[in-house]
Amino acid sequence: MVYEGAMFVFIVATSPALAMDVLFVGNSYTNNNNLPATVRAVFSAADDAATTSKLTGGGLNLADHALRASDPGSEWYSKLVTDSDTREWVVLQDQSQIPGFPETEPMWRESRDGAIDLNELVREAGADTMYFLTWGYRSGD
């Protein structure tokens, strides 16, 4: 929970007193922990407003999200490209094990490349990217 709290404080502290638009891109960690609703509640507690949405799917990594975002007919493309005109932040959450893999691991490199591709889409849309690192398992993988 330390990472979540730090992310919320960062977004709220760096945001003007206007309604914020935050998109979460992740997997079950983002979906099942209902991060979009939690962020809205933090903004509300600070007397600010936020619109939050999500693009999630169980087990998806950043390479999977980038592949979906490259399809103009997908929801990922719509939210990241077509419907992004008011968005300030996109929070990217990778599959929980991948950040701990060695940099030589193909899945690590594919996910890194996916993060780069997604960040380019976010920047082209005029928003900022934030990376959300999930917690690890106490007993390892």
N, CA, C and O of each residue as an XYZ file, in Angstrom:
564
protein
N       0.808     -1.197      0.000
C       0.000      0.000      0.000
C       0.852      1.262      0.000
O       0.349      2.336     -0.329
N       2.115      1.160      0.357
C       2.958      2.348      0.370
C       3.035      2.957     -1.016
O       2.950      4.177     -1.155
N       3.194      2.136     -2.046
C       3.294      2.663     -3.402
C       2.008      3.350     -3.825
O       2.040      4.408     -4.454
N       0.864      2.742     -3.478
C      -0.417      3.341     -3.841
C      -0.545      4.711     -3.206
O      -0.888      5.676     -3.890
N      -0.279      4.817     -1.917
C      -0.400      6.094     -1.225
C       0.517      7.137     -1.822
O       0.117      8.288     -2.000
N       1.739      6.754     -2.134
C       2.677      7.699     -2.729
C       2.178      8.177     -4.080
O       2.318      9.356     -4.408
N       1.596      7.279     -4.871
C       1.072      7.678     -6.176
C      -0.066      8.665     -6.005
O      -0.111      9.681     -6.698
N      -0.987      8.385     -5.092
C      -2.132      9.266     -4.897
C      -1.679     10.641     -4.431
O      -2.157     11.658     -4.932
N      -0.763     10.674     -3.481
C      -0.260     11.954     -2.982
C       0.412     12.727     -4.108
O       0.226     13.938     -4.225
N       1.194     12.036     -4.938
C       1.868     12.708     -6.046
C       0.871     13.316     -7.019
O       1.014     14.474     -7.411
N      -0.128     12.553     -7.410
C      -1.112     13.055     -8.370
C      -1.880     14.230     -7.783
O      -2.049     15.254     -8.447
N      -2.345     14.095     -6.552
C      -3.120     15.176     -5.939
C      -2.253     16.405     -5.721
O      -2.697     17.524     -5.977
N      -1.029     16.216     -5.255
C      -0.152     17.351     -4.952
C       0.286     18.099     -6.200
O       0.535     19.303     -6.140
N       0.382     17.412     -7.326
C       0.855     18.064     -8.545
C      -0.270     18.517     -9.445
O      -0.023     19.034    -10.534
N      -1.493     18.333     -9.011
C      -2.639     18.648     -9.848
C      -3.256     19.977     -9.456
O      -3.377     20.279     -8.269
N      -3.651     20.777    -10.445
C      -4.349     22.007    -10.120
C      -5.738     21.690     -9.572
O      -6.200     20.552     -9.662
N      -6.388     22.674     -9.017
C      -7.710     22.468     -8.420
C      -8.789     22.420     -9.493
O      -9.797     23.119     -9.391
N      -8.589     21.624    -10.494
C      -9.559     21.397    -11.556
C      -9.869     19.917    -11.606
O      -9.149     19.109    -11.020
N     -10.921     19.559    -12.293
C     -11.237     18.143    -12.447
C     -10.121     17.459    -13.231
O      -9.753     17.905    -14.318
N      -9.596     16.396    -12.684
C      -8.522     15.637    -13.325
C      -9.120     14.458    -14.071
O     -10.182     13.948    -13.712
N      -8.414     14.033    -15.122
C      -8.799     12.847    -15.867
C      -7.616     11.888    -15.818
O      -6.549     12.180    -16.359
N      -7.808     10.752    -15.173
C      -6.744      9.768    -14.975
C      -7.204      8.432    -15.545
O      -8.277      7.940    -15.198
N      -6.393      7.849    -16.417
C      -6.660      6.535    -16.988
C      -5.660      5.539    -16.416
O      -4.453      5.781    -16.440
N      -6.161      4.425    -15.905
C      -5.322      3.350    -15.386
C      -5.269      2.234    -16.421
O      -6.303      1.772    -16.904
N      -4.049      1.803    -16.758
C      -3.834      0.718    -17.709
C      -3.081     -0.368    -16.953
O      -1.931     -0.171    -16.560
N      -3.728     -1.513    -16.749
C      -3.083     -2.551    -15.967
C      -3.785     -3.882    -16.082
O      -4.427     -4.186    -17.087
N      -3.649     -4.677    -15.022
C      -4.276     -5.995    -15.018
C      -5.120     -6.153    -13.757
O      -5.700     -5.180    -13.275
N      -5.192     -7.350    -13.226
C      -6.084     -7.590    -12.089
C      -5.684     -6.796    -10.850
O      -6.548     -6.493    -10.028
N      -4.426     -6.454    -10.686
C      -4.026     -5.632     -9.535
C      -4.748     -4.289     -9.582
O      -5.242     -3.812     -8.560
N      -4.810     -3.689    -10.746
C      -5.510     -2.415    -10.898
C      -7.016     -2.615    -10.811
O      -7.712     -1.856    -10.137
N      -7.511     -3.629    -11.486
C      -8.958     -3.861    -11.545
C      -9.523     -4.315    -10.205
O     -10.471     -3.713     -9.701
N      -8.961     -5.361     -9.624
C      -9.528     -5.958     -8.416
C      -9.348     -5.097     -7.178
O     -10.110     -5.228     -6.220
N      -8.355     -4.222     -7.179
C      -8.161     -3.309     -6.055
C      -8.885     -1.981     -6.278
O      -8.809     -1.075     -5.449
N      -9.585     -1.878     -7.404
C     -10.410     -0.723     -7.746
C      -9.665      0.607     -7.569
O     -10.170      1.539     -6.943
N      -8.474      0.671     -8.126
C      -7.660      1.885     -7.998
C      -8.339      3.132     -8.549
O      -8.201      4.197     -7.948
N      -9.067      3.054     -9.668
C      -9.725      4.272    -10.143
C     -10.675      4.881     -9.104
O     -10.676      6.096     -8.910
N     -11.472      4.060     -8.446
C     -12.408      4.575     -7.437
C     -11.654      5.114     -6.225
O     -12.066      6.113     -5.634
N     -10.558      4.466     -5.852
C      -9.767      4.933     -4.720
C      -9.160      6.298     -5.012
O      -9.153      7.173     -4.147
N      -8.655      6.483     -6.217
C      -8.078      7.783     -6.590
C      -9.163      8.859     -6.597
O      -8.930      9.970     -6.121
N     -10.343      8.544     -7.128
C     -11.454      9.511     -7.093
C     -11.761      9.911     -5.656
O     -12.005     11.086     -5.381
N     -11.753      8.953     -4.741
C     -12.040      9.239     -3.338
C     -10.975     10.135     -2.718
O     -11.291     11.005     -1.907
N      -9.718      9.929     -3.092
C      -8.648     10.781     -2.579
C      -8.832     12.214     -3.074
O      -8.688     13.163     -2.303
N      -9.147     12.368     -4.345
C      -9.403     13.705     -4.873
C     -10.588     14.341     -4.154
O     -10.537     15.515     -3.789
N     -11.639     13.578     -3.954
C     -12.826     14.091     -3.281
C     -12.487     14.538     -1.860
O     -12.950     15.587     -1.412
N     -11.690     13.755     -1.159
C     -11.284     14.112      0.204
C     -10.471     15.403      0.231
O     -10.444     16.104      1.243
N      -9.813     15.713     -0.877
C      -9.022     16.946     -0.992
C      -9.850     18.076     -1.598
O      -9.310     19.113     -1.984
N     -11.165     17.866     -1.679
C     -12.088     18.842     -2.271
C     -11.765     19.156     -3.725
O     -11.958     20.280     -4.189
N     -11.276     18.155     -4.430
C     -11.030     18.251     -5.861
C     -11.867     17.177     -6.550
O     -12.380     16.261     -5.906
N     -11.994     17.302     -7.845
C     -12.757     16.313     -8.612
C     -11.823     15.559     -9.543
O     -10.824     16.102    -10.014
N     -12.156     14.316     -9.801
C     -11.381     13.504    -10.737
C     -12.306     12.576    -11.505
O     -13.262     12.021    -10.962
N     -11.994     12.426    -12.775
C     -12.625     11.417    -13.600
C     -11.584     10.330    -13.788
O     -10.461     10.604    -14.210
N     -11.952      9.110    -13.479
C     -11.005      8.008    -13.630
C     -11.642      6.915    -14.464
O     -12.853      6.700    -14.423
N     -10.798      6.227    -15.224
C     -11.251      5.095    -16.020
C     -10.125      4.078    -16.072
O      -9.021      4.331    -15.589
N     -10.414      2.930    -16.659
C      -9.394      1.883    -16.671
C      -9.468      1.053    -17.943
O     -10.516      0.923    -18.577
N      -8.326      0.506    -18.285
C      -8.178     -0.509    -19.324
C      -7.456     -1.659    -18.656
O      -6.258     -1.559    -18.393
N      -8.149     -2.745    -18.373
C      -7.540     -3.839    -17.638
C      -7.908     -5.186    -18.239
O      -8.896     -5.321    -18.961
N      -7.109     -6.148    -17.928
C      -7.351     -7.531    -18.297
C      -6.425     -8.405    -17.479
O      -5.246     -8.082    -17.336
N      -6.921     -9.491    -16.946
C      -6.119    -10.359    -16.096
C      -4.819    -10.805    -16.746
O      -4.816    -11.316    -17.866
N      -3.721    -10.610    -16.039
C      -2.414    -11.069    -16.490
C      -1.756    -10.258    -17.582
O      -0.650    -10.592    -18.007
N      -2.404     -9.198    -18.054
C      -1.817     -8.413    -19.154
C      -0.546     -7.705    -18.701
O      -0.446     -7.222    -17.573
N       0.422     -7.658    -19.617
C       1.629     -6.872    -19.359
C       1.622     -5.669    -20.302
O       0.717     -5.523    -21.124
N       2.618     -4.824    -20.183
C       2.625     -3.595    -20.981
C       2.770     -3.868    -22.471
O       2.286     -3.081    -23.285
N       3.422     -4.956    -22.848
C       3.500     -5.325    -24.268
C       2.106     -5.679    -24.790
O       1.755     -5.317    -25.914
N       1.313     -6.383    -23.981
C      -0.064     -6.725    -24.372
C      -0.902     -5.462    -24.561
O      -1.646     -5.345    -25.535
N      -0.779     -4.527    -23.635
C      -1.537     -3.273    -23.730
C      -1.123     -2.486    -24.978
O      -1.974     -1.943    -25.682
N       0.170     -2.428    -25.245
C       0.652     -1.691    -26.419
C       0.130     -2.334    -27.703
O      -0.251     -1.629    -28.638
N       0.110     -3.656    -27.753
C      -0.420     -4.344    -28.931
C      -1.891     -4.012    -29.132
O      -2.315     -3.739    -30.255
N      -2.670     -4.031    -28.063
C      -4.086     -3.672    -28.171
C      -4.259     -2.216    -28.595
O      -5.155     -1.894    -29.375
N      -3.401     -1.340    -28.080
C      -3.501      0.085    -28.412
C      -3.138      0.356    -29.864
O      -3.490      1.408    -30.398
N      -2.446     -0.567    -30.511
C      -2.065     -0.361    -31.915
C      -3.198     -0.704    -32.885
O      -3.085     -0.447    -34.083
N      -4.282     -1.278    -32.378
C      -5.433     -1.643    -33.200
C      -6.474     -0.524    -33.147
O      -7.117     -0.343    -32.113
N      -6.659      0.239    -34.246
C      -7.600      1.360    -34.248
C      -9.041      0.982    -33.894
O      -9.842      1.861    -33.576
N      -9.381     -0.290    -33.942
C     -10.730     -0.718    -33.601
C     -10.892     -1.127    -32.144
O     -11.981     -1.525    -31.730
N      -9.824     -1.034    -31.368
C      -9.881     -1.516    -29.988
C     -10.264     -0.415    -29.004
O     -10.121      0.775    -29.287
N     -10.750     -0.841    -27.850
C     -11.046      0.098    -26.756
C      -9.767      0.787    -26.293
O      -9.798      1.956    -25.910
N      -8.640      0.069    -26.324
C      -7.357      0.637    -25.917
C      -7.001      1.823    -26.818
O      -6.596      2.877    -26.328
N      -7.150      1.653    -28.103
C      -6.852      2.738    -29.043
C      -7.791      3.915    -28.790
O      -7.358      5.067    -28.745
N      -9.067      3.618    -28.626
C     -10.043      4.689    -28.393
C      -9.688      5.514    -27.167
O      -9.650      6.743    -27.232
N      -9.426      4.842    -26.046
C      -9.163      5.577    -24.804
C      -7.799      6.266    -24.804
O      -7.659      7.357    -24.251
N      -6.800      5.643    -25.413
C      -5.454      6.218    -25.385
C      -5.212      7.247    -26.491
O      -4.357      8.121    -26.347
N      -5.958      7.149    -27.589
C      -5.701      8.022    -28.734
C      -6.909      8.897    -29.060
O      -6.829     10.124    -29.004
N      -8.009      8.268    -29.394
C      -9.179      8.990    -29.890
C      -9.847      9.848    -28.823
O     -10.172     11.009    -29.073
N     -10.053      9.286    -27.637
C     -10.801      9.969    -26.577
C      -9.891     10.533    -25.493
O     -10.248     10.496    -24.316
N      -8.754     11.038    -25.854
C      -7.759     11.423    -24.847
C      -7.596     12.922    -24.685
O      -6.656     13.361    -24.023
N      -8.475     13.716    -25.264
C      -8.249     15.157    -25.319
C      -8.285     15.869    -23.966
O      -7.734     16.965    -23.856
N      -8.897     15.307    -22.950
C      -8.935     15.975    -21.653
C      -8.091     15.269    -20.602
O      -8.068     15.699    -19.448
N      -7.408     14.211    -20.966
C      -6.671     13.406    -19.994
C      -5.364     14.074    -19.578
O      -4.613     14.582    -20.411
N      -5.112     14.060    -18.269
C      -3.850     14.583    -17.748
C      -2.841     13.481    -17.428
O      -1.639     13.653    -17.628
N      -3.337     12.351    -16.932
C      -2.448     11.289    -16.472
C      -2.890      9.936    -17.020
O      -4.083      9.660    -17.146
N      -1.899      9.094    -17.345
C      -2.132      7.684    -17.623
C      -1.187      6.912    -16.714
O       0.025      7.122    -16.746
N      -1.744      6.021    -15.906
C      -0.968      5.225    -14.962
C      -0.817      3.829    -15.547
O      -1.802      3.117    -15.740
N       0.436      3.440    -15.829
C       0.724      2.131    -16.422
C       1.177      1.164    -15.338
O       2.079      1.464    -14.556
N       0.539      0.002    -15.304
C       0.883     -1.041    -14.339
C       1.231     -2.302    -15.108
O       0.417     -2.821    -15.872
N       2.445     -2.792    -14.901
C       2.901     -3.994    -15.604
C       2.458     -5.253    -14.865
O       1.991     -5.186    -13.728
N       2.605     -6.378    -15.511
C       2.371     -7.668    -14.870
C       3.359     -7.757    -13.702
O       4.532     -7.422    -13.868
N       2.916     -8.192    -12.551
C       3.668     -8.023    -11.307
C       5.043     -8.673    -11.273
O       5.918     -8.182    -10.560
N       5.272     -9.738    -11.999
C       6.555    -10.427    -11.930
C       7.609     -9.810    -12.855
O       8.803     -9.888    -12.566
N       7.190     -9.215    -13.936
C       8.123     -8.785    -14.974
C       9.169     -7.775    -14.497
O      10.331     -7.915    -14.879
N       8.834     -6.774    -13.694
C       9.878     -5.838    -13.270
C      11.020     -6.499    -12.502
O      12.114     -5.939    -12.433
N      10.789     -7.683    -11.921
C      11.831     -8.390    -11.196
C      12.666     -9.311    -12.059
O      13.647     -9.877    -11.577
N      12.306     -9.478    -13.315
C      13.076    -10.335    -14.215
C      14.383     -9.649    -14.604
O      14.464     -8.420    -14.595
N      15.408    -10.434    -14.945
C      16.636     -9.829    -15.462
C      16.350     -9.085    -16.775
O      15.467     -9.478    -17.538
N      17.090     -8.029    -17.025
C      16.892     -7.227    -18.238
C      17.161     -8.013    -19.521
O      16.772     -7.579    -20.606
N      17.812     -9.143    -19.407
C      18.076     -9.987    -20.574
C      16.892    -10.895    -20.904
O      16.851    -11.482    -21.985
N      15.941    -11.016    -19.998
C      14.762    -11.859    -20.190
C      13.882    -11.265    -21.288
O      13.555    -10.080    -21.232
N      13.489    -12.067    -22.292
C      12.658    -11.542    -23.382
C      11.369    -10.865    -22.901
O      10.986     -9.829    -23.445
N      10.694    -11.428    -21.892
C       9.459    -10.797    -21.416
C       9.738     -9.414    -20.819
O       8.929     -8.500    -20.976
N      10.873     -9.256    -20.138
C      11.236     -7.957    -19.577
C      11.427     -6.939    -20.702
O      10.914     -5.822    -20.632
N      12.174     -7.338    -21.744
C      12.443     -6.424    -22.867
C      11.165     -6.079    -23.624
O      10.968     -4.925    -24.004
N      10.292     -7.067    -23.849
C       9.025     -6.814    -24.544
C       8.151     -5.847    -23.749
O       7.517     -4.958    -24.318
N       8.124     -6.029    -22.444
C       7.312     -5.157    -21.608
C       7.898     -3.744    -21.575
O       7.156     -2.762    -21.605
N       9.223     -3.641    -21.513
C       9.877     -2.322    -21.585
C       9.518     -1.621    -22.887
O       9.194     -0.434    -22.893
N       9.577     -2.362    -23.988
C       9.231     -1.775    -25.287
C       7.760     -1.370    -25.332
O       7.412     -0.350    -25.928
N       6.891     -2.173    -24.698
C       5.483     -1.815    -24.607
C       5.277     -0.528    -23.824
O       4.444      0.301    -24.187
N       6.045     -0.365    -22.742
C       5.967      0.864    -21.936
C       6.398      2.067    -22.768
O       5.792      3.134    -22.677
N       7.428      1.903    -23.568
C       7.904      2.992    -24.424
C       6.828      3.364    -25.439
O       6.540      4.544    -25.643
N       6.234      2.353    -26.076
C       5.185      2.608    -27.069
C       3.972      3.297    -26.438
O       3.430      4.247    -27.002
N       3.555      2.816    -25.275
C       2.409      3.422    -24.598
C       2.724      4.856    -24.179
O       1.881      5.742    -24.323
N       3.910      5.087    -23.671
C       4.295      6.430    -23.266
C       4.266      7.391    -24.456
O       3.873      8.548    -24.309
N       4.677      6.920    -25.622
C       4.620      7.776    -26.812
C       3.186      8.160    -27.143
O       2.920      9.313    -27.483
N       2.256      7.210    -27.050
C       0.840      7.518    -27.300
C       0.319      8.529    -26.288
O      -0.400      9.464    -26.643
N       0.684      8.335    -25.033
C       0.236      9.228    -23.963
C       0.772     10.638    -24.195
O       0.031     11.615    -24.080
N       2.049     10.743    -24.520
C       2.651     12.069    -24.747
C       2.049     12.755    -25.956
O       1.790     13.958    -25.925
N       1.821     11.993    -27.034
C       1.201     12.574    -28.231
C      -0.194     13.105    -27.931
O      -0.659     14.044    -28.577
N      -0.857     12.504    -26.952
C      -2.198     12.942    -26.563
C      -2.143     14.110    -25.576
O      -3.184     14.634    -25.180
N      -0.937     14.520    -25.178
C      -0.790     15.663    -24.284
C      -0.920     15.333    -22.810
O      -1.127     16.232    -21.995
N      -0.803     14.075    -22.453
C      -0.904     13.672    -21.051
C       0.474     13.260    -20.535
O       1.449     13.231    -21.286
N       0.536     12.948    -19.263
C       1.767     12.478    -18.633
C       1.588     11.033    -18.198
O       0.489     10.608    -17.842
N       2.685     10.285    -18.232
C       2.681      8.879    -17.847
C       3.227      8.727    -16.444
O       4.198      9.381    -16.063
N       2.591      7.857    -15.683
C       3.092      7.471    -14.372
C       3.131      5.949    -14.364
O       2.233      5.294    -14.894
N       4.169      5.396    -13.765
C       4.295      3.940    -13.690
C       3.958      3.496    -12.284
O       4.466      4.050    -11.309
N       3.099      2.493    -12.184
C       2.662      1.964    -10.904
C       3.272      0.592    -10.723
O       2.927     -0.349    -11.438
N       4.183      0.476     -9.762
C       4.833     -0.795     -9.471
C       4.034     -1.499     -8.388
O       3.816     -0.944     -7.311
N       3.599     -2.715     -8.670
C       2.818     -3.468     -7.691
C       3.741     -4.102     -6.665
O       4.960     -4.120     -6.832
N       3.159     -4.606     -5.631
C       3.889     -5.248     -4.566
C       4.309     -6.646     -5.005
O       3.656     -7.264     -5.846
N       5.400     -7.138     -4.431
C       5.875     -8.483     -4.728
C       5.278     -9.503     -3.781
O       4.642     -9.147     -2.789
N       5.481    -10.744     -4.084
C       5.014    -11.811     -3.220
C       6.028    -12.064     -2.117
O       7.233    -12.077     -2.369
N       5.548    -12.265     -0.900
C       6.431    -12.466      0.252
C       7.379    -13.644      0.027
O       8.542    -13.583      0.426
N       6.899    -14.707     -0.604
C       7.725    -15.908     -0.812
C       8.354    -15.939     -2.197
O       8.825    -16.988     -2.636
N       8.368    -14.816     -2.885
C       8.935    -14.787     -4.228
C       7.953    -15.313     -5.246
O       6.751    -15.391     -4.993
N       8.483    -15.674     -6.405
C       7.636    -16.107     -7.516
C       7.073    -17.468     -7.198
O       6.326    -18.030     -8.000
